[in-house]
Amino acid sequence: MKTSQADILIVPGYKGANEDHWQSRWENNITSARRVDMGDWHKPVFEDWKANLIAAVEETTKPIILVGHSIGSQVIVQAAKEFGKPITGAMLVAPPDVENPAIRPKHLLTFGPASTAPLPFPSVTIASRNDHFCAYEKAEDMAASWGSLFMDAGESGHINHESGHGPWPEGLMVFSRFLKQIEV
């Protein structure tokens, strides 16, 4: 599959994705990509975010590829069985542990517990060994329960612009390979 054959929905996490974030760069450089307006970026409400994602999926006209970061990944997974259209695939980057009582800000716990149901579409999950929002082993377990291909990003922090992942060419290569494996 080529990017032009899909509606690519960018699903940022807590605080959104500023102009230096890899998701914003992808949105600006991939013509078929657009950001989903999830609602309040600084005080996310799970039900609002899920409803906004479901509405964005309904507006699509091409095969749907979801690209989630952080809490956006968790929303994708939690909404997976509620989409009114089939999802072609999802890339889930740095999903947080929404069951960890030490997570900050605390209201991110309202996005849990994490789903353990297999996803009804192909997915790839990328996690870091030193992400302060999720232990590597927890990310690996979540990906296994979702039936997602799991990729080790090494010591990459939360895989955002603060951890040096503005352009993130490695992520774009993974995304390209993932799309090539998807048949339309």
HELIX and SHEET records of a PDB file:
HELIX    1   1 THR A    3  GLN A    5  5                                   3    
HELIX    2   2 TRP A   22  ASN A   29  1                                   8    
HELIX    3   3 PHE A   46  GLU A   58  1                                  13    
HELIX    4   4 ILE A   71  ALA A   79  1                                   9    
HELIX    5   5 LYS A  106  PHE A  111  5                                   6    
HELIX    6   6 TYR A  136  TRP A  146  1                                  11    
HELIX    7   7 HIS A  161  SER A  163  5                                   3    
HELIX    8   8 PRO A  169  LYS A  180  1                                  12    
SHEET    1   A 6 ALA A  33  ARG A  35  0                                        
SHEET    2   A 6 ASP A   7  VAL A  11  1                                        
SHEET    3   A 6 ILE A  64  HIS A  69  1                                        
SHEET    4   A 6 ILE A  87  VAL A  93  1                                        
SHEET    5   A 6 SER A 123  ALA A 127  1                                        
SHEET    6   A 6 LEU A 149  ASP A 152  1                                        
END                                                                             
